[in-house]
Every structure is written in C-alpha cells, then in structure tokens.
Amino acid sequence: MNNQNNTHLHPLENASALESRFRRLLQNPRRILKKYIRQGMTVLDLGCGPGFFTLEIAKLVGEEGKVIAVDVQEGMLEILKQKLKGSELKERIQILKNEPQSLGFSEKVDFILAFYSFHEMKHIDHIIQALKEVMKPNTEILISEQKMHVSKDVFKSIVIRMINNGFVVCRRPKIFFSRSVVMKIGK
C-alpha cells in the first residue's frame, strides 16, 4: 500500500514553532549536519518547511555547493524566501514546491536531509522512488522523526519501506528528541 492514512502537514500558522531558540539549542543544525555535508556538495532538504536546516546547509556547502529546498506547502517556502532576502546564501539555494507524489527536479544530489518530514508524506513509495532517481551511488539520506509525534512503530515502518525499496541502514545517530537513521542504496 502506498498511501499513508494518518498523515498531516505541519500547520503554516505554527511554522515559528519549527524555529524556536529552544529547538536551536537542542537540535543545532550545524552540529547535526557537519559530519555529513562538505563544501561543493549538492544537498536536498526534503520537506524543508520554513528553512530551519536550509540556511545552515547553504553555509556548509559553501559558494560552490547548492541546496535544493523542497516542500509541498507554498506558505512554508514563502517564509524561507523572506528569510533569504538580501542574503548571499540566496544564490546557493534553489526553492521548489513539490507535489505529494514527486520531487519536481531531476538533478543528482550528494546528500539528503529528511528531518521530521517522512511522517507527513501521503505517497511515501513514490517519493522513495523519486529519491532513488536523484541519488548518486554513495548518497546518504538522514531520516529523523520526532519521538513524541511519531511512534516507534511508524518510524520502524518508514525504515522498512526504505529497506523494501533497496536501502540499507548505515548508522543510527543520536539526535535529541528524535528517532534517526542514515541510509543509502544497497549494493
């Protein structure tokens, strides 16, 4: 079955909750991402929301790198666009509205961040296939879901769906208040 029945999108009116100072202290984007992202990489921020991780990814990839920030909610993308006004980081970030069943681009990426986004997807298997099409041979994906919002069983089902689509678990990083896994396509 491809559809997730119990999905819901984070309400736009609560977007500021995704970017609180408290969250930044506990889930510092640089601390979480610096071991995965290097200068010159092309990184997909899948379900970027208002860009909590996007700006830090843009700093980590440097002037030669690129961030592809995608979300299904135009309102979240508008918040991100407003943040980028007058910033030199704007040149490194491509902002795209994707459809629930596709990514909306075909460029190959070096790393994928899916932070608190998979549980909101209605068509997970379609998105997994789309991810496989944009991944280079050694591209890794970091999937993280909030412990209090996404049950252990739902997280396990996401990981199993990835495995059933040819992915393998590389490691399980510890991220505050989250269940997390790094995966890549198996050989």
N, C-alpha and C positions, 0 to 999 in steps of 0.2 A: 504494500500500500504506500502510495507516495505522499498523500496529504497528511499533515499533522492536524488533528482535530482541535486541540486545545491551544492554538497559537493566538497571540495578540501582540499588537505593536505597542511599544512604549508611547504613552500619550505625549503629543507635542507640547502641551501645556506644562508637562513635568520634565521637560528637557534639561532644565537647570539642575535637577537632582543628579543628572549624569555627570555633572562637572563641579561638584562641590569641593571646597577646600579640604574637607574631611576625607573625601574619596581620594583626592590627590595625595594626601599624606599616606593613606593605607594602600593605594594602588597607583603608585608613582609610575607614569608611563615610561620614563627613561629607564628606571630600574628594571621594569618588566621586560622591555624590548631590546635593551642594548646588547644582550648576548645573541640576538637573532639577526639584527639589522646592521649592515655595513654601508659605508659610503658607496654611491653608484648603483645601489640596488633599485629595482622597481618593486614596490610593495603594494599589495591590495589590502585596504582597510574595509573589510566586508561588514556592512551594517554599521557604518561609521557614526551614525547619529549626528550630534552636533560637533563632532570632531575632538572628543576628549583625547584620543590617541593620535589622531591625524597630524596635528601640529608637531608633536614630538617625533613622529615617524619622519616628517619632512626635514626636521633638523638632523636626524640620524643618517638619512640617505645623502645629505649634502647637496651641493649645487649640481652634481652630475646625476643624481638619483631622481626618482619620481615616486609619487604616491598616487594611487588610484583609489579615491574615496567614493564608495557606492552605498546607497541606501534607497529603500523603496519609498521613503517619506520625503516629499519635496520640502516640507517645512523644516525638517532637520538639516537638509542641505542648505537651505537659505540661512539658517543660523551660522553654519560653517562659512558660507560665503561672506557674511557680515564680519566675522572674525578675521577673515583674510584681507579685508580692505586695507590698502596701504602697507601690507606686509610683503617682504621679499619672498616669503615662503609660498605665496600665491603662485609663483612661476613653477613650483615643483609639484603642485597638487592639481590633479585632474578630478573634477567633481562630476559624478554621474548618477542619475536616477535610474535604478534598475527595475525591472519587472519582477514580480514574485517568482517567475519560473526561469529567469535568465540574468546574466550579469550585465549585458549591454556593451561589452567590449571583447576583443579577442587578443589583445597584447599579452605576451608572455610575462609572468611575474616571478620574482626570486623568493618571495615570502608572502604569506597570507596571515592576516590577523582577523579572527572572528571572535571578538570579545563581546559576550552577552548578546549574541545575535542569532545563533542557530535555533534557539527555542522559539524565536519569533517567525521562523520560516514556515510557510504553508506547503511548499513544494521542495522539500529537502533533497530528494533524489535528483531532481532536475538541477538544483544548484550544485550538488556534488559533481554531477557530470560536467557542468559548465566550469567548475573549478579545475577539474582534470584537464580540460582543454586549454586552460591558460597557464598551467604549471609547467615549469622546466623540469628536467629529470630529477633534480635534487631539491626541489622546492618543498619547504616545510609549511605546515599550517598549524598555528596555535589556536586551539578552540578553548574558550573559557566560558563558564556559565556560573551565575550567582547561586550559592548554596541554598539560601533561604527562598529563592524564587523558582529554581529548577531542581526537582527532586533527583536523588541519586539514580533512580530507575530511568528517568527521562534522559539524564546525561549519558548513562550507560547505553541507552537505545541510540543516541546520536553517534556514539563511538562505534557501536555495532554496525550501524548503517554505513559509516565510513569504511569499516573493515570489509563489509559485504561489497563495497564498490572498489576494492583493491588497495585500500590504505593500510598501513601498519603503524603501530604505536612506536614512537621513538623514545619518548620520555613523558613523565607526568610532573611538570613543575608545580611548585607550591606558590600559589597566589592567594593573598588574603581574601577570605570570604568567598572563595571560588573553587569549583572543580575544573581542572585544566588538563589538557593533553596536547602534546605536539605529535603530529602525524606527517607521513609522506606516502607517496605512492610506492607500494612494494614492488620488488623486482621479481 
